[in-house]
Amino acid sequence: MIEIIEKEPFRFEDTNIRPVVMIKDGKEIYIRNKVYIGEKEYERTINVLKVSDGKYTIFYGAYDNPFDMLQDISEKKQLIKKDLKEIFDNSESEGDFTDFIGTTSPSYSIFNYRIFDTKLLQDIKEIVELINRKEWNMAKVKIEEKRKEYNEITKNIKDKTLGLEFHKFYQLIDKQLETVKDRSNYKIFKDDVAVLKNVNTGTGLASITANNWLKHICNLSEIELKEYVDSYKQGLLNPYEYENLKQEDEELEV
């Protein structure tokens, strides 16, 4: 079992920042900073860390589970850009973790997982090497083989949206909205969910992002959803966030 602890805040300009650490095997490991309540990326990082029992977490990307992302890359016959040294970077660590970070090509998407488990890291490296050698079928076999060894990563997650037809999916979203209609932030949350629903019908990275966040909303328990809405801030569910990051990255390259 792991323990997540928020340390005493420090002040940077006009913002209180709380360093967040994980206690694992009696050791304190820095995770990231918490800037404000309801920060969606922070909540996602901590939730994934808890589900995986400290094996890994995510800072950004379309898939919470790295095996799901690697499977998608293999099925689409894509590659992961950057050499292996850059893809697997432990320069910010004291041996406690390795960042699995990169972009897919030719269809552009970005990701950053932080891996704390050495066996999981080696298994992911094997799959990445197969992908970048264009041995996609072998990679898919390896993914399914390794996925079975990490059942604990997904054992507490039941995807209520799996196999749902489009209209049933949207009925489930509306049902979730109904459970929080009495919360003070309901209006801004509902408006942002409406944006996600609209973008979900399109194509590209924004559509993928919208779809994943809608699924996440559907899979929250009533208590979790109410807590999320209570701390929600307008614009947190921005489906264009990763497209904006891509544009900024391209501008830097120019």
C-alpha atoms as an extended CHARMM CRD file, in Angstrom:
* protein
*
       254  EXT
         1         1  MET       CA              0.0000000000        0.0000000000        0.0000000000  PROA      1               0.0000000000
         2         2  ILE       CA              1.0650000000        3.5680000000       -0.6330000000  PROA      2               0.0000000000
         3         3  GLU       CA              0.3140000000        6.8190000000        1.1640000000  PROA      3               0.0000000000
         4         4  ILE       CA             -0.1210000000       10.2230000000       -0.4990000000  PROA      4               0.0000000000
         5         5  ILE       CA              0.9140000000       13.2170000000        1.6140000000  PROA      5               0.0000000000
         6         6  GLU       CA              0.5930000000       16.9440000000        0.9370000000  PROA      6               0.0000000000
         7         7  LYS       CA              3.5410000000       18.8010000000        2.4540000000  PROA      7               0.0000000000
         8         8  GLU       CA              3.4900000000       22.2890000000        3.9300000000  PROA      8               0.0000000000
         9         9  PRO       CA              2.8070000000       24.8820000000        1.2010000000  PROA      9               0.0000000000
        10        10  PHE       CA              5.2860000000       27.4420000000        0.0000000000  PROA      10              0.0000000000
        11        11  ARG       CA              4.4700000000       30.7600000000       -1.6490000000  PROA      11              0.0000000000
        12        12  PHE       CA              5.4560000000       31.5270000000       -5.2410000000  PROA      12              0.0000000000
        13        13  GLU       CA              4.4420000000       35.0160000000       -6.3450000000  PROA      13              0.0000000000
        14        14  ASP       CA              0.6940000000       35.0900000000       -5.4690000000  PROA      14              0.0000000000
        15        15  THR       CA              0.1560000000       31.3310000000       -5.3460000000  PROA      15              0.0000000000
        16        16  ASN       CA              0.3250000000       28.7850000000       -2.5380000000  PROA      16              0.0000000000
        17        17  ILE       CA              1.9590000000       25.5860000000       -3.8170000000  PROA      17              0.0000000000
        18        18  ARG       CA              1.8610000000       22.2590000000       -1.9720000000  PROA      18              0.0000000000
        19        19  PRO       CA              4.4770000000       19.6080000000       -2.8320000000  PROA      19              0.0000000000
        20        20  VAL       CA              2.8630000000       16.1560000000       -2.9300000000  PROA      20              0.0000000000
        21        21  VAL       CA              4.8430000000       13.0140000000       -2.1020000000  PROA      21              0.0000000000
        22        22  MET       CA              4.1940000000        9.2740000000       -2.0660000000  PROA      22              0.0000000000
        23        23  ILE       CA              5.3240000000        7.0500000000        0.7800000000  PROA      23              0.0000000000
        24        24  LYS       CA              6.2140000000        3.6650000000       -0.7370000000  PROA      24              0.0000000000
        25        25  ASP       CA              8.2270000000        0.9260000000        0.9330000000  PROA      25              0.0000000000
        26        26  GLY       CA              9.1030000000        3.3630000000        3.7020000000  PROA      26              0.0000000000
        27        27  LYS       CA             10.5660000000        5.9110000000        1.2970000000  PROA      27              0.0000000000
        28        28  GLU       CA              9.3010000000        9.3900000000        0.4730000000  PROA      28              0.0000000000
        29        29  ILE       CA              9.1250000000       10.0560000000       -3.2890000000  PROA      29              0.0000000000
        30        30  TYR       CA              8.1890000000       13.4110000000       -4.7850000000  PROA      30              0.0000000000
        31        31  ILE       CA              5.2230000000       13.2500000000       -7.2060000000  PROA      31              0.0000000000
        32        32  ARG       CA              4.2690000000       16.7950000000       -8.2270000000  PROA      32              0.0000000000
        33        33  ASN       CA              2.9670000000       20.0970000000       -6.8790000000  PROA      33              0.0000000000
        34        34  LYS       CA             -0.6730000000       20.8640000000       -6.1090000000  PROA      34              0.0000000000
        35        35  VAL       CA             -1.5770000000       24.4120000000       -7.0810000000  PROA      35              0.0000000000
        36        36  TYR       CA             -5.3130000000       24.6230000000       -6.3880000000  PROA      36              0.0000000000
        37        37  ILE       CA             -8.2700000000       22.4070000000       -5.4190000000  PROA      37              0.0000000000
        38        38  GLY       CA             -9.9970000000       20.8020000000       -8.3720000000  PROA      38              0.0000000000
        39        39  GLU       CA             -6.9870000000       20.9010000000      -10.7000000000  PROA      39              0.0000000000
        40        40  LYS       CA             -8.0120000000       18.1220000000      -13.0860000000  PROA      40              0.0000000000
        41        41  GLU       CA             -4.5310000000       17.0030000000      -14.1340000000  PROA      41              0.0000000000
        42        42  TYR       CA             -3.4190000000       16.7860000000      -10.4950000000  PROA      42              0.0000000000
        43        43  GLU       CA             -6.4920000000       14.7090000000       -9.6170000000  PROA      43              0.0000000000
        44        44  ARG       CA             -5.8830000000       12.4190000000      -12.5690000000  PROA      44              0.0000000000
        45        45  THR       CA             -2.2210000000       11.9470000000      -11.5830000000  PROA      45              0.0000000000
        46        46  ILE       CA             -3.1120000000       11.0090000000       -8.0050000000  PROA      46              0.0000000000
        47        47  ASN       CA             -6.0390000000        8.7490000000       -8.9510000000  PROA      47              0.0000000000
        48        48  VAL       CA             -3.9220000000        6.7370000000      -11.4030000000  PROA      48              0.0000000000
        49        49  LEU       CA             -1.1310000000        6.4930000000       -8.8240000000  PROA      49              0.0000000000
        50        50  LYS       CA             -3.5830000000        5.0670000000       -6.2660000000  PROA      50              0.0000000000
        51        51  VAL       CA             -5.1540000000        2.5900000000       -8.7010000000  PROA      51              0.0000000000
        52        52  SER       CA             -1.7290000000        1.2760000000       -9.7260000000  PROA      52              0.0000000000
        53        53  ASP       CA             -0.6510000000        1.0980000000       -6.0650000000  PROA      53              0.0000000000
        54        54  GLY       CA              2.3530000000        3.2730000000       -6.7870000000  PROA      54              0.0000000000
        55        55  LYS       CA              3.6220000000        1.4440000000       -9.8770000000  PROA      55              0.0000000000
        56        56  TYR       CA              3.1260000000        4.4060000000      -12.2290000000  PROA      56              0.0000000000
        57        57  THR       CA              1.1310000000        7.5510000000      -12.8670000000  PROA      57              0.0000000000
        58        58  ILE       CA              0.3970000000        9.9110000000      -15.7560000000  PROA      58              0.0000000000
        59        59  PHE       CA              0.9870000000       13.6310000000      -16.2980000000  PROA      59              0.0000000000
        60        60  TYR       CA             -0.6080000000       13.8780000000      -19.7330000000  PROA      60              0.0000000000
        61        61  GLY       CA             -1.8360000000       11.6540000000      -22.5380000000  PROA      61              0.0000000000
        62        62  ALA       CA             -5.0460000000       10.1700000000      -23.9260000000  PROA      62              0.0000000000
        63        63  TYR       CA             -4.8940000000        6.8900000000      -21.9570000000  PROA      63              0.0000000000
        64        64  ASP       CA             -4.5670000000        6.3920000000      -18.1990000000  PROA      64              0.0000000000
        65        65  ASN       CA             -3.1910000000        2.8770000000      -18.7500000000  PROA      65              0.0000000000
        66        66  PRO       CA              0.1070000000        2.7170000000      -20.7240000000  PROA      66              0.0000000000
        67        67  PHE       CA             -0.8170000000       -0.6960000000      -22.1570000000  PROA      67              0.0000000000
        68        68  ASP       CA             -3.9530000000        0.8150000000      -23.6990000000  PROA      68              0.0000000000
        69        69  MET       CA             -1.8520000000        3.5420000000      -25.3110000000  PROA      69              0.0000000000
        70        70  LEU       CA              0.7400000000        1.0680000000      -26.6200000000  PROA      70              0.0000000000
        71        71  GLN       CA             -2.0140000000       -1.1290000000      -28.0240000000  PROA      71              0.0000000000
        72        72  ASP       CA             -3.5380000000        1.8420000000      -29.8610000000  PROA      72              0.0000000000
        73        73  ILE       CA             -0.1160000000        2.7630000000      -31.2910000000  PROA      73              0.0000000000
        74        74  SER       CA              0.4470000000       -0.8290000000      -32.4430000000  PROA      74              0.0000000000
        75        75  GLU       CA             -2.9870000000       -1.1430000000      -34.0490000000  PROA      75              0.0000000000
        76        76  LYS       CA             -2.4850000000        2.1120000000      -35.9510000000  PROA      76              0.0000000000
        77        77  LYS       CA              1.0680000000        1.0590000000      -36.9210000000  PROA      77              0.0000000000
        78        78  GLN       CA              2.6400000000        4.2030000000      -35.5360000000  PROA      78              0.0000000000
        79        79  LEU       CA              6.0710000000        4.9080000000      -34.0740000000  PROA      79              0.0000000000
        80        80  ILE       CA              7.2250000000        6.6210000000      -30.9120000000  PROA      80              0.0000000000
        81        81  LYS       CA              9.5230000000        9.5450000000      -31.6420000000  PROA      81              0.0000000000
        82        82  LYS       CA             12.8200000000       10.2900000000      -29.8490000000  PROA      82              0.0000000000
        83        83  ASP       CA             15.5440000000        7.7930000000      -29.1460000000  PROA      83              0.0000000000
        84        84  LEU       CA             15.2430000000        5.3830000000      -26.2260000000  PROA      84              0.0000000000
        85        85  LYS       CA             17.3940000000        7.5240000000      -23.9550000000  PROA      85              0.0000000000
        86        86  GLU       CA             14.9930000000       10.4370000000      -24.3200000000  PROA      86              0.0000000000
        87        87  ILE       CA             11.8460000000        8.3110000000      -24.2240000000  PROA      87              0.0000000000
        88        88  PHE       CA             12.9640000000        6.7880000000      -20.9180000000  PROA      88              0.0000000000
        89        89  ASP       CA             14.3780000000        9.6760000000      -18.9130000000  PROA      89              0.0000000000
        90        90  ASN       CA             15.4450000000        9.4850000000      -15.2580000000  PROA      90              0.0000000000
        91        91  SER       CA             17.3820000000       12.7520000000      -15.1980000000  PROA      91              0.0000000000
        92        92  GLU       CA             14.9040000000       14.2930000000      -12.7200000000  PROA      92              0.0000000000
        93        93  SER       CA             15.0150000000       11.2740000000      -10.4160000000  PROA      93              0.0000000000
        94        94  GLU       CA             17.3670000000        9.9600000000       -7.7630000000  PROA      94              0.0000000000
        95        95  GLY       CA             16.7010000000        6.4380000000       -8.9710000000  PROA      95              0.0000000000
        96        96  ASP       CA             13.1020000000        6.4720000000       -7.7170000000  PROA      96              0.0000000000
        97        97  PHE       CA             11.3560000000        6.7280000000      -11.0930000000  PROA      97              0.0000000000
        98        98  THR       CA             11.7530000000        7.0130000000      -14.8600000000  PROA      98              0.0000000000
        99        99  ASP       CA              9.6990000000        9.2660000000      -17.1190000000  PROA      99              0.0000000000
       100       100  PHE       CA              8.2260000000        7.5020000000      -20.1550000000  PROA      100             0.0000000000
       101       101  ILE       CA              7.6660000000       10.4680000000      -22.4630000000  PROA      101             0.0000000000
       102       102  GLY       CA              7.3190000000       10.9810000000      -26.1910000000  PROA      102             0.0000000000
       103       103  THR       CA              5.1470000000       11.6700000000      -29.2290000000  PROA      103             0.0000000000
       104       104  THR       CA              3.5690000000        9.3380000000      -31.7560000000  PROA      104             0.0000000000
       105       105  SER       CA              4.1740000000        9.5330000000      -35.4930000000  PROA      105             0.0000000000
       106       106  PRO       CA              2.7780000000       10.0530000000      -38.0900000000  PROA      106             0.0000000000
       107       107  SER       CA             -0.4700000000       10.7720000000      -36.1990000000  PROA      107             0.0000000000
       108       108  TYR       CA              0.6050000000       13.2620000000      -33.5350000000  PROA      108             0.0000000000
       109       109  SER       CA             -0.1770000000       12.6910000000      -29.8570000000  PROA      109             0.0000000000
       110       110  ILE       CA              1.8990000000       13.3460000000      -26.7540000000  PROA      110             0.0000000000
       111       111  PHE       CA              2.2310000000       11.4380000000      -23.5000000000  PROA      111             0.0000000000
       112       112  ASN       CA              4.1500000000       11.4330000000      -20.2390000000  PROA      112             0.0000000000
       113       113  TYR       CA              3.9640000000        8.5630000000      -17.7460000000  PROA      113             0.0000000000
       114       114  ARG       CA              6.1100000000        8.3480000000      -14.6280000000  PROA      114             0.0000000000
       115       115  ILE       CA              7.1360000000        4.7520000000      -13.8560000000  PROA      115             0.0000000000
       116       116  PHE       CA              8.0990000000        3.7920000000      -10.2870000000  PROA      116             0.0000000000
       117       117  ASP       CA              8.1810000000       -0.0030000000      -10.7630000000  PROA      117             0.0000000000
       118       118  THR       CA             11.3580000000       -1.4060000000      -12.3620000000  PROA      118             0.0000000000
       119       119  LYS       CA              9.6890000000       -4.5270000000      -13.7800000000  PROA      119             0.0000000000
       120       120  LEU       CA              6.8910000000       -2.5010000000      -15.3660000000  PROA      120             0.0000000000
       121       121  LEU       CA              9.5240000000       -0.1990000000      -16.8430000000  PROA      121             0.0000000000
       122       122  GLN       CA             11.4280000000       -3.0900000000      -18.4430000000  PROA      122             0.0000000000
       123       123  ASP       CA              8.2100000000       -4.6020000000      -19.8360000000  PROA      123             0.0000000000
       124       124  ILE       CA              7.2320000000       -1.2790000000      -21.4110000000  PROA      124             0.0000000000
       125       125  LYS       CA             10.7250000000       -0.8860000000      -22.8860000000  PROA      125             0.0000000000
       126       126  GLU       CA             10.4100000000       -4.2830000000      -24.5830000000  PROA      126             0.0000000000
       127       127  ILE       CA              7.1220000000       -3.2470000000      -26.1890000000  PROA      127             0.0000000000
       128       128  VAL       CA              8.4670000000        0.1490000000      -27.3010000000  PROA      128             0.0000000000
       129       129  GLU       CA             11.4370000000       -1.5160000000      -28.9680000000  PROA      129             0.0000000000
       130       130  LEU       CA              9.0980000000       -3.8120000000      -30.9240000000  PROA      130             0.0000000000
       131       131  ILE       CA              6.9430000000       -0.8610000000      -31.9750000000  PROA      131             0.0000000000
       132       132  ASN       CA              9.8830000000        1.1950000000      -33.1820000000  PROA      132             0.0000000000
       133       133  ARG       CA             11.2020000000       -1.8070000000      -35.1360000000  PROA      133             0.0000000000
       134       134  LYS       CA              7.7750000000       -1.8560000000      -36.8200000000  PROA      134             0.0000000000
       135       135  GLU       CA              7.0520000000       -5.2780000000      -35.3680000000  PROA      135             0.0000000000
       136       136  TRP       CA              3.5080000000       -4.2120000000      -34.4890000000  PROA      136             0.0000000000
       137       137  ASN       CA              1.9490000000       -7.6960000000      -34.4260000000  PROA      137             0.0000000000
       138       138  MET       CA              4.6350000000       -8.9360000000      -32.0560000000  PROA      138             0.0000000000
       139       139  ALA       CA              4.0810000000       -5.8230000000      -29.9350000000  PROA      139             0.0000000000
       140       140  LYS       CA              0.3360000000       -6.5770000000      -29.6640000000  PROA      140             0.0000000000
       141       141  VAL       CA              1.0800000000      -10.1400000000      -28.5390000000  PROA      141             0.0000000000
       142       142  LYS       CA              3.5430000000       -8.8520000000      -25.9300000000  PROA      142             0.0000000000
       143       143  ILE       CA              1.0540000000       -6.2140000000      -24.7090000000  PROA      143             0.0000000000
       144       144  GLU       CA             -1.6320000000       -8.8310000000      -24.0200000000  PROA      144             0.0000000000
       145       145  GLU       CA              0.9300000000      -11.0870000000      -22.3750000000  PROA      145             0.0000000000
       146       146  LYS       CA              2.1990000000       -8.3580000000      -20.0640000000  PROA      146             0.0000000000
       147       147  ARG       CA             -1.2330000000       -6.8570000000      -19.3680000000  PROA      147             0.0000000000
       148       148  LYS       CA             -2.2230000000      -10.0900000000      -17.5760000000  PROA      148             0.0000000000
       149       149  GLU       CA              0.6550000000       -9.6050000000      -15.1550000000  PROA      149             0.0000000000
       150       150  TYR       CA             -0.6960000000       -6.2250000000      -14.0520000000  PROA      150             0.0000000000
       151       151  ASN       CA             -4.3300000000       -6.9800000000      -13.3140000000  PROA      151             0.0000000000
       152       152  GLU       CA             -4.0940000000       -4.9020000000      -10.1490000000  PROA      152             0.0000000000
       153       153  ILE       CA             -3.7150000000       -1.7790000000      -12.2770000000  PROA      153             0.0000000000
       154       154  THR       CA             -7.2700000000       -2.1130000000      -13.5770000000  PROA      154             0.0000000000
       155       155  LYS       CA             -8.9260000000       -4.4310000000      -11.0480000000  PROA      155             0.0000000000
       156       156  ASN       CA            -10.7660000000       -1.5300000000       -9.3650000000  PROA      156             0.0000000000
       157       157  ILE       CA            -11.8450000000        0.0880000000      -12.6310000000  PROA      157             0.0000000000
       158       158  LYS       CA            -15.0670000000       -1.0110000000      -14.3400000000  PROA      158             0.0000000000
       159       159  ASP       CA            -15.6900000000        0.8910000000      -17.5560000000  PROA      159             0.0000000000
       160       160  LYS       CA            -19.4360000000        1.5000000000      -17.6170000000  PROA      160             0.0000000000
       161       161  THR       CA            -19.1710000000        2.8470000000      -21.1640000000  PROA      161             0.0000000000
       162       162  LEU       CA            -17.6250000000       -0.2890000000      -22.6720000000  PROA      162             0.0000000000
       163       163  GLY       CA            -19.7170000000       -1.5120000000      -25.6140000000  PROA      163             0.0000000000
       164       164  LEU       CA            -22.3600000000        1.1960000000      -25.2370000000  PROA      164             0.0000000000
       165       165  GLU       CA            -24.0600000000        2.5270000000      -28.3500000000  PROA      165             0.0000000000
       166       166  PHE       CA            -23.7100000000        6.2630000000      -28.9570000000  PROA      166             0.0000000000
       167       167  HSD       CA            -27.1400000000        7.3050000000      -27.6400000000  PROA      167             0.0000000000
       168       168  LYS       CA            -26.7880000000        5.0450000000      -24.5820000000  PROA      168             0.0000000000
       169       169  PHE       CA            -23.3990000000        6.6130000000      -23.8710000000  PROA      169             0.0000000000
       170       170  TYR       CA            -24.9310000000       10.0980000000      -23.9230000000  PROA      170             0.0000000000
       171       171  GLN       CA            -27.8420000000        8.9280000000      -21.7610000000  PROA      171             0.0000000000
       172       172  LEU       CA            -25.3030000000        7.7850000000      -19.1710000000  PROA      172             0.0000000000
       173       173  ILE       CA            -23.5770000000       11.1840000000      -19.3020000000  PROA      173             0.0000000000
       174       174  ASP       CA            -26.9240000000       12.9430000000      -18.7900000000  PROA      174             0.0000000000
       175       175  LYS       CA            -27.6990000000       10.6230000000      -15.8910000000  PROA      175             0.0000000000
       176       176  GLN       CA            -24.4380000000       11.6070000000      -14.2320000000  PROA      176             0.0000000000
       177       177  LEU       CA            -25.2760000000       15.2870000000      -14.7320000000  PROA      177             0.0000000000
       178       178  GLU       CA            -28.6590000000       14.7160000000      -13.1050000000  PROA      178             0.0000000000
       179       179  THR       CA            -26.9940000000       13.4710000000       -9.9050000000  PROA      179             0.0000000000
       180       180  VAL       CA            -25.1440000000       16.7750000000       -9.4120000000  PROA      180             0.0000000000
       181       181  LYS       CA            -27.8040000000       19.2910000000      -10.5020000000  PROA      181             0.0000000000
       182       182  ASP       CA            -28.1000000000       20.5700000000       -6.9220000000  PROA      182             0.0000000000
       183       183  ARG       CA            -24.3860000000       21.4010000000       -6.6010000000  PROA      183             0.0000000000
       184       184  SER       CA            -23.2710000000       25.0380000000       -6.6780000000  PROA      184             0.0000000000
       185       185  ASN       CA            -20.9500000000       24.5630000000       -9.6670000000  PROA      185             0.0000000000
       186       186  TYR       CA            -23.4710000000       22.5520000000      -11.6890000000  PROA      186             0.0000000000
       187       187  LYS       CA            -24.0760000000       25.2100000000      -14.3520000000  PROA      187             0.0000000000
       188       188  ILE       CA            -20.4140000000       25.7310000000      -15.3320000000  PROA      188             0.0000000000
       189       189  PHE       CA            -19.7630000000       21.9840000000      -15.1560000000  PROA      189             0.0000000000
       190       190  LYS       CA            -22.7890000000       21.2160000000      -17.3620000000  PROA      190             0.0000000000
       191       191  ASP       CA            -21.7410000000       23.8630000000      -19.9010000000  PROA      191             0.0000000000
       192       192  ASP       CA            -18.2220000000       22.4160000000      -20.1700000000  PROA      192             0.0000000000
       193       193  VAL       CA            -19.5950000000       18.8750000000      -20.5060000000  PROA      193             0.0000000000
       194       194  ALA       CA            -21.8060000000       20.1470000000      -23.3550000000  PROA      194             0.0000000000
       195       195  VAL       CA            -18.6200000000       21.3150000000      -25.1200000000  PROA      195             0.0000000000
       196       196  LEU       CA            -17.0810000000       17.8710000000      -24.6390000000  PROA      196             0.0000000000
       197       197  LYS       CA            -20.1790000000       16.1970000000      -26.0900000000  PROA      197             0.0000000000
       198       198  ASN       CA            -20.0570000000       18.4360000000      -29.1430000000  PROA      198             0.0000000000
       199       199  VAL       CA            -16.3110000000       17.9510000000      -29.7440000000  PROA      199             0.0000000000
       200       200  ASN       CA            -16.6470000000       14.1880000000      -29.1730000000  PROA      200             0.0000000000
       201       201  THR       CA            -18.5430000000       13.8870000000      -32.4760000000  PROA      201             0.0000000000
       202       202  GLY       CA            -15.5940000000       15.2730000000      -34.4540000000  PROA      202             0.0000000000
       203       203  THR       CA            -12.1410000000       13.9540000000      -35.2880000000  PROA      203             0.0000000000
       204       204  GLY       CA             -8.5610000000       14.5460000000      -34.1640000000  PROA      204             0.0000000000
       205       205  LEU       CA             -6.8260000000       14.8530000000      -30.8150000000  PROA      205             0.0000000000
       206       206  ALA       CA             -9.4950000000       17.1360000000      -29.3020000000  PROA      206             0.0000000000
       207       207  SER       CA            -12.1660000000       14.5280000000      -30.0550000000  PROA      207             0.0000000000
       208       208  ILE       CA            -10.0700000000       11.7710000000      -28.4350000000  PROA      208             0.0000000000
       209       209  THR       CA             -9.5020000000       13.9700000000      -25.3710000000  PROA      209             0.0000000000
       210       210  ALA       CA            -13.2140000000       14.7990000000      -25.1110000000  PROA      210             0.0000000000
       211       211  ASN       CA            -14.1850000000       11.1400000000      -25.3980000000  PROA      211             0.0000000000
       212       212  ASN       CA            -11.7810000000       10.0710000000      -22.6600000000  PROA      212             0.0000000000
       213       213  TRP       CA            -12.9960000000       12.7720000000      -20.2670000000  PROA      213             0.0000000000
       214       214  LEU       CA            -16.6450000000       11.9030000000      -20.9390000000  PROA      214             0.0000000000
       215       215  LYS       CA            -15.8590000000        8.2610000000      -20.1630000000  PROA      215             0.0000000000
       216       216  HSD       CA            -14.0870000000        9.3480000000      -16.9820000000  PROA      216             0.0000000000
       217       217  ILE       CA            -17.1470000000       11.3280000000      -15.8870000000  PROA      217             0.0000000000
       218       218  CYS       CA            -19.3740000000        8.3000000000      -16.5330000000  PROA      218             0.0000000000
       219       219  ASN       CA            -17.1410000000        6.0550000000      -14.4350000000  PROA      219             0.0000000000
       220       220  LEU       CA            -17.0540000000        8.2970000000      -11.3500000000  PROA      220             0.0000000000
       221       221  SER       CA            -19.1390000000        7.1740000000       -8.4110000000  PROA      221             0.0000000000
       222       222  GLU       CA            -21.8440000000        9.5420000000       -7.1800000000  PROA      222             0.0000000000
       223       223  ILE       CA            -19.6710000000       10.6390000000       -4.2490000000  PROA      223             0.0000000000
       224       224  GLU       CA            -16.5970000000       11.1300000000       -6.4610000000  PROA      224             0.0000000000
       225       225  LEU       CA            -18.5970000000       13.1040000000       -9.0160000000  PROA      225             0.0000000000
       226       226  LYS       CA            -20.1260000000       15.3880000000       -6.3820000000  PROA      226             0.0000000000
       227       227  GLU       CA            -16.6970000000       16.0690000000       -4.8700000000  PROA      227             0.0000000000
       228       228  TYR       CA            -15.3340000000       16.8210000000       -8.3360000000  PROA      228             0.0000000000
       229       229  VAL       CA            -18.1580000000       19.2150000000       -9.2180000000  PROA      229             0.0000000000
       230       230  ASP       CA            -17.9280000000       20.9570000000       -5.8410000000  PROA      230             0.0000000000
       231       231  SER       CA            -14.3310000000       21.9480000000       -6.6140000000  PROA      231             0.0000000000
       232       232  TYR       CA            -14.8120000000       22.4040000000      -10.3680000000  PROA      232             0.0000000000
       233       233  LYS       CA            -13.5630000000       25.5640000000      -12.1040000000  PROA      233             0.0000000000
       234       234  GLN       CA            -14.7870000000       26.7390000000      -15.4850000000  PROA      234             0.0000000000
       235       235  GLY       CA            -12.5990000000       25.6040000000      -18.3830000000  PROA      235             0.0000000000
       236       236  LEU       CA            -10.9160000000       22.6900000000      -16.6040000000  PROA      236             0.0000000000
       237       237  LEU       CA            -12.4280000000       20.2510000000      -19.1010000000  PROA      237             0.0000000000
       238       238  ASN       CA            -10.8060000000       21.8110000000      -22.1410000000  PROA      238             0.0000000000
       239       239  PRO       CA            -10.7070000000       19.2950000000      -25.0180000000  PROA      239             0.0000000000
       240       240  TYR       CA             -8.2890000000       21.5000000000      -26.9680000000  PROA      240             0.0000000000
       241       241  GLU       CA             -5.5960000000       21.5010000000      -24.2650000000  PROA      241             0.0000000000
       242       242  TYR       CA             -3.3710000000       18.9090000000      -25.9530000000  PROA      242             0.0000000000
       243       243  GLU       CA             -3.8720000000       20.4690000000      -29.3890000000  PROA      243             0.0000000000
       244       244  ASN       CA             -2.6470000000       23.7400000000      -27.8980000000  PROA      244             0.0000000000
       245       245  LEU       CA              0.3950000000       21.9460000000      -26.4770000000  PROA      245             0.0000000000
       246       246  LYS       CA              1.0670000000       20.4840000000      -29.9120000000  PROA      246             0.0000000000
       247       247  GLN       CA              0.8710000000       23.9270000000      -31.5120000000  PROA      247             0.0000000000
       248       248  GLU       CA              3.2290000000       25.3880000000      -28.9030000000  PROA      248             0.0000000000
       249       249  ASP       CA              5.6570000000       22.5120000000      -29.5220000000  PROA      249             0.0000000000
       250       250  GLU       CA              5.5710000000       23.1170000000      -33.2810000000  PROA      250             0.0000000000
       251       251  GLU       CA              6.1520000000       26.8540000000      -32.7770000000  PROA      251             0.0000000000
       252       252  LEU       CA              9.1880000000       26.1040000000      -30.6120000000  PROA      252             0.0000000000
       253       253  GLU       CA             10.5920000000       23.8220000000      -33.3110000000  PROA      253             0.0000000000
       254       254  VAL       CA             10.2550000000       26.6100000000      -35.8840000000  PROA      254             0.0000000000
